[in-house]
Amino acid sequence: MEESEKTSALPEAPQPDLARNSLVIGLIALAAFAVVVVGVALPGVTAWLTDHIITATIAIPLAGAVAMMFVRSEDERFLRHLTLAFTAVPLALATVMFWLFDLKEKGFQFQEQYRWIPRIGISYHVGIDGQSILLLGMTALLVFLGVLVSRNLSHRPRTYFGLLMLLEAGLLGVFSSLDLILFYIFWETVFIPTYLLIGIWGGPKREAAALKFLIFMLLGSLVMLIGLLLVYFKSGLSPLTFDIPLLAATDIPMDMQRLAFAALFVGFAVKVPIFPFHTWLPDAYTEAPTTVTILMSGALAAMGTYGFLRLALPILPEGSRAFGPVLAVLAVVNVIYGDLVASAQRDLKRMAAYSSISHMGFATLGIVSFTLRGLQGASLHMFNHGIIMGMFFLCVGLIRRHIGERDIGQIRGMLAAVPVLGALFWFASLASFGMPGMSGFVGELIIFLGAYQTRPALAVVALLGAIIMAGYIFWMLTRISFGEALSTAKALDIRPVERFALGTLAATILVLGFYPLLALERITPSLPHLLARLGMP
């Protein structure tokens, strides 16, 4: 998909070896399923997985990235299948963790800790709770499906897939780190391959978009590092430590909390992004290869909101409460600004980029509501946003591949020309503004109820943003779906593997839309402790 986005050429006909490709993919899927079955069924294997499963989940894509350095082939098909094998296993392991997750446990699970640099309190400490288990699974799923549909990588595919697996390892590390320095290392690991993936395989304006992305990420990370060091030196612990659970149990002086929160806010706000730190996003999302855009809108954006939940709120509760009203206003600005600007776009990918800004505004509002419902909704919405916008961006990439256009004014009659893709794009679009029966509706509803408890005026304004989103989404769908086909006249509908990828995301959206308890029962146990830390009832 990546290289084909640079041109408007119509797609080539399906290849005759599709059956062989499907067989390979099927074998990979069966192997991943076998890992899940064995891990759950055999007590000895289950015990080993419980002790080392997070490390294995991070290490396997990292090993895949290293392996790409020693592979001599530049055959795209072979490299894609090899990458699928390396990314299927983390997905399987994330599934194991999801099903083995203890619903009654309020603390971190699957913890693994080793002293790394004990003299200054740095350790290798990983673990997950209800906030991170969903993001771990979302990241693994999006990477696997993104690799599955990648096509036309004529330029250095070995490097491309290697960087993609390095990016996955960094994301998985961020969502499971329980040490500040380890967290920061994985945080930095994420933006380096992202910068290269945009700059080398992106669209016509990729260099400028990648440079802007790099500048924002570097500045945000440096300011965030100052905040992390303030937490370390002012924690009052003896000996000093970077351990997140220990830091979340101490009381840092109020003036230092405010200063440290301000620094962490900058680092996290750049990633979400929160207005006015958002200006890198539209260009980066638009110019990035589709698979990279999917990960940026899903996992990279979630890094920012996850940072608030994992670090800022529990470690700096008084600082969080002090900045809460300002952050709530900025969250609502995100919602309204993102929707208004999205409604003026004519490029489908750019429209989705601004829509993503609005979505993350909802998640931020839920976090700073400081209510159980708000935190539940925000945690669920982070996952929903990744799956829904991942499906939306994938549909946009496939529209470009199969129709040759992303310009709304140049697309007509899509439902007649590519009925399967058209129907799935309708599904993704309806899910994006929170259609009842889909997972996005549940998350936004819970956020609204939570925010209304403490910030009713802002909650109502945010609700208006959802109405604006529904309006421009329906306008866009009506314009491109009906009428006499223009550029769609010779288009071919999507391939089986593309249907599988979109179908998997659609099924996830429906399952959580009708049975959100599947996620909420994992999210909720750790939240009362966080609320108590914030001094909220």
GUZA-641081 format. One line per field, with one value per residue (C-alpha): x, y, z; residue number from 1. Coordinates in steps of 0.001 Angstrom, whole numbers, always signed. Example, Ala and Ser with C-alpha at 12.3 -4.5 7.8 and 13.67 -1.06 7.14 Angstrom:
BEGIN
x	+12300|+13670
y	-4500|-1060
z	+7800|+7140
pos	1|2
//
This chain:
BEGIN
x	+0|+2769|+4429|+1201|-11|+2468|+676|-2917|-2533|-5362|-4618|-3256|-5325|-5109|-2036|-2404|-450|-3089|-3886|-262|-172|-3397|-1956|+1119|-1013|-3282|-328|+938|-2494|-2672|+769|-314|-3493|-1418|+649|-2555|-3967|-731|-164|-3598|-3904|-553|+143|+3923|+3849|+1303|+3627|+6543|+4396|+3178|+6774|+8196|+5325|+5728|+9451|+8772|+6102|+8558|+11608|+10121|+9465|+12793|+14453|+12609|+14012|+17528|+16964|+16161|+19738|+21037|+18485|+19935|+16729|+14808|+11848|+8807|+6588|+9169|+9918|+6240|+5648|+8687|+7432|+3979|+5558|+7405|+4321|+1824|+3507|+3194|-458|-915|+906|-1201|-4277|-2937|-2464|-5967|-7564|-5264|-5823|-7112|-10288|-10068|-6474|-6195|-2449|-55|+26|+2637|+5327|+8997|+11699|+15504|+18000|+19665|+21696|+20960|+23339|+20924|+17713|+17121|+15558|+14068|+10496|+7509|+3897|+366|-2965|-6390|-5206|-2290|-3637|-6001|-3337|-891|-3415|-4451|-842|-82|-3275|-2749|+852|-63|-2935|-878|+1864|-749|-2095|+1234|+1903|+4066|+7112|+9563|+11980|+14014|+11277|+13754|+14499|+10821|+9680|+12635|+11747|+8097|+8997|+11309|+8389|+6170|+8742|+8962|+5194|+4791|+7583|+5943|+2654|+4300|+7194|+7093|+10410|+10737|+14027|+12832|+9641|+11680|+13960|+10991|+9345|+12361|+12581|+9140|+9755|+13040|+11595|+8433|+10508|+12374|+9224|+7594|+10709|+11636|+8323|+5877|+4083|+5373|+5869|+7338|+10621|+8939|+6343|+9012|+11188|+8279|+7391|+10995|+11286|+8054|+8904|+12441|+11369|+8471|+10694|+13363|+10835|+9267|+12696|+13042|+9743|+10853|+14100|+12196|+10041|+13155|+15092|+12136|+10389|+11909|+12555|+15741|+17394|+16266|+14410|+12835|+10320|+6837|+4762|+7026|+6900|+3101|+3006|+5046|+4137|+6166|+5996|+3165|+5349|+7475|+4343|+3092|+6436|+6890|+3310|+3820|+6900|+5175|+2153|+4249|+5694|+2332|+407|+2691|+1937|-1875|-1756|-3501|-4097|-1889|+759|-1055|+395|+2738|-124|-2057|+1052|+2549|-670|-1290|+2209|+2957|+2471|-937|+355|+2372|-613|-2695|-124|+310|-3423|-3923|-875|+1250|-1696|-2572|+974|+137|-3130|-1593|+1244|-1270|-2896|+322|+2587|+1010|-2149|-793|+2639|+1554|-2047|-2042|-391|-2993|-5857|-4278|-3955|-7207|-9475|-7025|-6543|-10315|-10762|-7974|-9592|-12870|-10975|-9465|-12931|-14475|-11386|-10673|-14235|-14533|-11273|-12050|-15343|-13450|-11077|-11405|-8630|-10043|-6800|-6468|-10093|-9399|-6306|-8275|-11053|-8439|-7568|-11219|-11376|-8359|-9940|-12747|-10244|-8416|-11688|-12521|-9146|-9370|-12954|-11346|-14374|-14656|-16851|-14584|-11487|-13341|-14523|-11109|-9357|-11933|-11936|-8163|-8572|-11677|-9990|-7068|-9301|-11859|-9414|-7146|-10017|-10856|-7286|-6950|-10113|-8755|-5504|-7425|-9597|-6402|-5050|-8177|-9730|-6685|-8056|-8386|-9988|-13654|-14491|-13058|-14833|-18387|-20395|-18069|-20767|-21445|-17807|-16270|-19244|-17322|-14845|-17666|-19742|-16780|-15904|-19474|-19084|-15807|-17266|-20362|-18183|-15957|-18698|-20128|-23049|-25011|-24182|-20523|-17712|-17109|-20586|-19996|-16696|-17968|-21180|-19278|-16901|-19844|-21507|-18254|-17368|-20894|-20459|-17617|-17550|-21124|-20716|-17637|-19311|-22231|-19879|-17972|-21264|-21824|-18530|-19880|-22878|-20589|-18614|-21760|-22697|-19494|-19135|-22613|-21904|-18700|-20334|-23243|-20925|-18547|-20904|-23647|-24050|-22307|-18801|-15937|-12466|-14043|-15091|-12324|-11709|-11280|-12751|-10536|-8659|-9426|-6558|-7777|-11297|-9890|-8035|-11035|-13391|-11265|-11381|-15119|-15763|-13791|-15853|-19119|-18121|-17198|-20210|-22597|-20463|-18261|-18000|-15338|-13035|-14526|-14162|-10405|-10162|-12092|-10296|-7259|-9213|-10532|-6941|-6110|-9158|-8166|-4699|-6322|-8413|-11650|-14630
y	+0|+2385|+3083|+3101|+6099|+8337|+7924|+7871|+4751|+2254|-1070|-4033|-7183|-9842|-12033|-15733|-16844|-15457|-18974|-19535|-16231|-17100|-20483|-18851|-16343|-19128|-21112|-18054|-17497|-21163|-20916|-17863|-19632|-22619|-20337|-19119|-22625|-24063|-21078|-21386|-25187|-26371|-25411|-25446|-23228|-20948|-20488|-19589|-17191|-15495|-14798|-13686|-12997|-9207|-9460|-12020|-9781|-6885|-8951|-10840|-7833|-6394|-9661|-9402|-5927|-7207|-10234|-7916|-6624|-10085|-10984|-10472|-10753|-7669|-9725|-7931|-11016|-13037|-10138|-9485|-13134|-13102|-9941|-11471|-14366|-12008|-9831|-12704|-13980|-10692|-10598|-14144|-13362|-10228|-12424|-14823|-11922|-10662|-14008|-14781|-11300|-11566|-9484|-9211|-8023|-4259|-3967|-4737|-8220|-10304|-8215|-8829|-6842|-6970|-4505|-2762|+160|-154|+2630|+5241|+3233|+2101|-1314|-3360|-3391|-4246|-5081|-4342|-3333|-2574|+592|-1031|-4500|-3078|-833|-3723|-5804|-2894|-2191|-5826|-6151|-2946|-3832|-7346|-6172|-3272|-5657|-7987|-5365|-3695|-3831|-2274|-1654|-1476|+715|-1038|-3288|-4985|-1700|-754|-3914|-3771|-235|-1211|-3996|-1655|+758|-2038|-3023|+590|+951|-2300|-1198|+2152|+491|-1995|-71|+480|+2335|+5979|+5533|+2363|+4221|+7088|+4774|+3076|+6480|+7693|+4392|+5045|+8339|+7407|+4683|+6755|+9679|+7434|+5665|+9000|+10561|+7637|+5981|+8867|+11022|+13899|+16254|+13583|+15344|+18457|+16409|+14142|+17088|+18841|+15583|+15146|+18691|+18445|+15011|+16006|+19186|+17438|+14582|+16902|+18858|+15591|+14344|+17418|+16488|+12896|+14048|+16456|+13545|+11456|+14055|+15512|+12247|+12170|+8440|+6934|+5506|+7431|+5344|+5561|+2833|+4034|+2128|+3375|+6949|+6727|+6025|+9042|+12705|+15226|+18886|+20841|+23424|+20666|+18751|+21716|+22257|+18563|+18253|+21233|+19539|+16169|+17922|+19317|+15902|+14149|+16978|+16793|+13092|+13203|+15923|+18625|+22072|+24072|+21309|+19640|+21327|+18445|+15946|+16794|+16761|+13676|+11656|+12724|+12030|+8854|+5405|+4002|+1391|+4058|+6418|+3627|+3203|+6938|+7593|+4562|+3755|+6938|+9162|+6819|+7201|+10755|+10017|+6861|+8996|+11074|+7935|+6079|+8914|+12341|+11481|+8886|+10452|+14116|+14108|+17665|+18977|+17133|+18708|+22156|+21900|+19946|+22892|+24211|+20753|+20238|+23458|+22465|+19040|+20627|+22978|+19835|+18398|+21492|+22664|+19198|+18776|+22243|+21960|+18371|+19533|+21886|+19232|+17665|+15093|+12022|+11337|+14914|+14892|+11759|+13394|+16323|+13972|+12082|+15305|+15605|+11992|+12410|+15523|+13302|+10929|+13812|+15253|+11900|+11755|+15243|+14716|+12832|+10541|+6772|+6968|+9493|+7355|+4225|+5972|+7462|+4102|+2429|+5309|+5111|+1530|+2302|+5238|+3074|+372|+2702|+5216|+2342|+939|+4392|+5139|+1647|+2222|+5553|+3874|+1167|+3790|+5386|+2009|+703|+3934|+6139|+9143|+10617|+13877|+13897|+15974|+13329|+10260|+9300|+6099|+4211|+1825|+718|+589|-1113|-2347|-4279|-1476|+1057|-818|-1246|+2432|+3313|+1081|+2741|+6206|+5490|+4030|+7114|+9456|+7014|+5237|+3293|-399|+316|+601|+4311|+5140|+3350|+5098|+8579|+8063|+7005|+9960|+12353|+10950|+11177|+14667|+15921|+15055|+17550|+19762|+19867|+22926|+21530|+18137|+19743|+21682|+18477|+16811|+19516|+18442|+14927|+16399|+18384|+15216|+13313|+16119|+16206|+12431|+12027|+14803|+13073|+9642|+10940|+12774|+9896|+6916|+7770|+9229|+8381|+7024|+9312|+7981|+4801|+3557|+966|+253|-3266|-4231|-5211|-8508|-11270|-10300|-6709|-7898|-9997|-7023|-4704|-7457|-8138|-4487|-4293|-7388|-5882|-2689|-4629|-6972|-4095|-2126|-4815|-6232|-3419|-5288|-7440|-4417|-2555|-5480|-5330|-1546|-848|-2681|-381|+2888|+3287|+3398|+6097|+8129|+7774|+9010|+12047|+12618|+12089|+10107
z	+0|+996|-2321|-4281|-2299|-4083|-7384|-8507|-10610|-10492|-8780|-10596|-10940|-8195|-8525|-9433|-6354|-4007|-2825|-1823|+54|+1828|+2809|+4326|+6215|+7403|+8725|+10586|+12105|+13154|+14745|+16732|+17789|+18914|+21153|+22788|+23284|+24657|+26932|+28494|+28551|+29949|+33588|+33197|+30139|+31808|+34805|+32542|+30531|+33694|+34729|+31372|+29010|+28826|+28148|+25419|+23900|+23631|+22698|+19742|+17461|+18607|+17561|+14255|+13690|+14384|+12137|+9235|+9443|+8523|+5850|+2386|+388|-754|-1952|-572|-312|+1612|+3961|+4570|+5494|+7780|+9473|+9853|+11738|+14095|+14698|+15063|+18221|+20208|+19177|+20468|+23717|+24221|+23769|+26413|+28845|+28134|+29015|+31971|+33418|+37011|+37194|+40997|+41162|+41777|+41225|+38402|+36924|+35058|+36750|+36079|+37840|+37796|+39171|+36263|+37641|+41379|+42408|+41027|+41395|+37802|+37255|+34467|+35773|+33584|+34346|+33201|+34663|+33226|+31487|+29686|+28781|+26152|+24634|+24441|+22508|+20295|+19307|+18487|+16428|+14441|+13606|+12459|+10263|+8928|+7809|+6338|+3924|+3058|-675|-3420|-1240|-4105|-2120|+608|+2052|+4406|+6153|+6176|+7943|+10335|+11407|+11760|+14201|+16128|+16393|+17718|+20350|+21525|+21783|+23704|+26033|+26779|+27709|+30084|+31697|+35460|+35711|+34640|+32782|+31054|+30136|+28694|+26699|+25051|+24559|+22595|+20719|+19258|+17499|+15772|+13478|+13023|+11757|+9317|+8109|+7290|+5793|+3510|+2562|+2955|+401|-1751|+1226|+3482|+4307|+5695|+7587|+9077|+10127|+11837|+13592|+14761|+16119|+18101|+19481|+20500|+22260|+23984|+25124|+26510|+28561|+29741|+30848|+33056|+34684|+35241|+36869|+39121|+40273|+40914|+42927|+44870|+45756|+49244|+48956|+50325|+48394|+45327|+42779|+39332|+40198|+39209|+41828|+44631|+43346|+43125|+46871|+47972|+48504|+46530|+47718|+46091|+44341|+42820|+41797|+39799|+38129|+37318|+36052|+33732|+32263|+31864|+30381|+27531|+26709|+26801|+25110|+22072|+21665|+22133|+20678|+22712|+21228|+20593|+20345|+17433|+14359|+13482|+13257|+10039|+7845|+9504|+9289|+5695|+4395|+6373|+4805|+5696|+8149|+9959|+10052|+11593|+14374|+14883|+15229|+17469|+19561|+19401|+20319|+23182|+24539|+25580|+27377|+28855|+30228|+32171|+33603|+34407|+35599|+36035|+37980|+40454|+41059|+40953|+42229|+43589|+40443|+38377|+40303|+40002|+36221|+35779|+34853|+32251|+30772|+30614|+28626|+26235|+25816|+24726|+22406|+20874|+20294|+18689|+16794|+15408|+14173|+12642|+10724|+9681|+8198|+5865|+4466|+1038|+1408|+3186|+5029|+6239|+7353|+9387|+10903|+12314|+13379|+15401|+17237|+18233|+19425|+21677|+23139|+24425|+26034|+27719|+29033|+30594|+32340|+33864|+35005|+37920|+38205|+38001|+34916|+33255|+33795|+32663|+29524|+28762|+29111|+26879|+24396|+23949|+22759|+20710|+19021|+17946|+16462|+14848|+13399|+12403|+10346|+8973|+7869|+6400|+4374|+3149|+2103|+249|-1457|-2725|-3825|-5531|-6786|-7218|-5309|-1827|-2949|-1945|-5002|-7344|-5922|-6855|-6890|-4555|-3330|-6904|-8026|-4961|-2901|-230|+409|+267|+2841|+5198|+4845|+5804|+8855|+9887|+9345|+11432|+14179|+14150|+15343|+17874|+16266|+18934|+18841|+18110|+20628|+20087|+21360|+24659|+25368|+24530|+26514|+29641|+29242|+28925|+32053|+34010|+32817|+33504|+37193|+37677|+34569|+33182|+30947|+29225|+28832|+26970|+24681|+23918|+23044|+20422|+18890|+18433|+16592|+14285|+13571|+12633|+10239|+8207|+8200|+6684|+4175|+3091|+2829|+767|-1603|-2407|-2211|-4674|-8141|-11386|-10916|-11918|-11107|-9754|-13190|-13541|-9863|-8488|-5130|-2208|-1935|+588|+2915|+2927|+3717|+6549|+8043|+7872|+9014|+12094|+13116|+12406|+14523|+17424|+17196|+17250|+20080|+22395|+21209|+22413|+25243|+26651|+29961|+28288|+28505|+31463|+33863|+33235|+33316|+36511|+39403|+39481|+39180|+42772|+44044|+41475|+42520|+46170|+45289|+43642|+46764|+44856|+46215
pos	1|2|3|4|5|6|7|8|9|10|11|12|13|14|15|16|17|18|19|20|21|22|23|24|25|26|27|28|29|30|31|32|33|34|35|36|37|38|39|40|41|42|43|44|45|46|47|48|49|50|51|52|53|54|55|56|57|58|59|60|61|62|63|64|65|66|67|68|69|70|71|72|73|74|75|76|77|78|79|80|81|82|83|84|85|86|87|88|89|90|91|92|93|94|95|96|97|98|99|100|101|102|103|104|105|106|107|108|109|110|111|112|113|114|115|116|117|118|119|120|121|122|123|124|125|126|127|128|129|130|131|132|133|134|135|136|137|138|139|140|141|142|143|144|145|146|147|148|149|150|151|152|153|154|155|156|157|158|159|160|161|162|163|164|165|166|167|168|169|170|171|172|173|174|175|176|177|178|179|180|181|182|183|184|185|186|187|188|189|190|191|192|193|194|195|196|197|198|199|200|201|202|203|204|205|206|207|208|209|210|211|212|213|214|215|216|217|218|219|220|221|222|223|224|225|226|227|228|229|230|231|232|233|234|235|236|237|238|239|240|241|242|243|244|245|246|247|248|249|250|251|252|253|254|255|256|257|258|259|260|261|262|263|264|265|266|267|268|269|270|271|272|273|274|275|276|277|278|279|280|281|282|283|284|285|286|287|288|289|290|291|292|293|294|295|296|297|298|299|300|301|302|303|304|305|306|307|308|309|310|311|312|313|314|315|316|317|318|319|320|321|322|323|324|325|326|327|328|329|330|331|332|333|334|335|336|337|338|339|340|341|342|343|344|345|346|347|348|349|350|351|352|353|354|355|356|357|358|359|360|361|362|363|364|365|366|367|368|369|370|371|372|373|374|375|376|377|378|379|380|381|382|383|384|385|386|387|388|389|390|391|392|393|394|395|396|397|398|399|400|401|402|403|404|405|406|407|408|409|410|411|412|413|414|415|416|417|418|419|420|421|422|423|424|425|426|427|428|429|430|431|432|433|434|435|436|437|438|439|440|441|442|443|444|445|446|447|448|449|450|451|452|453|454|455|456|457|458|459|460|461|462|463|464|465|466|467|468|469|470|471|472|473|474|475|476|477|478|479|480|481|482|483|484|485|486|487|488|489|490|491|492|493|494|495|496|497|498|499|500|501|502|503|504|505|506|507|508|509|510|511|512|513|514|515|516|517|518|519|520|521|522|523|524|525|526|527|528|529|530|531|532|533|534|535|536|537
//
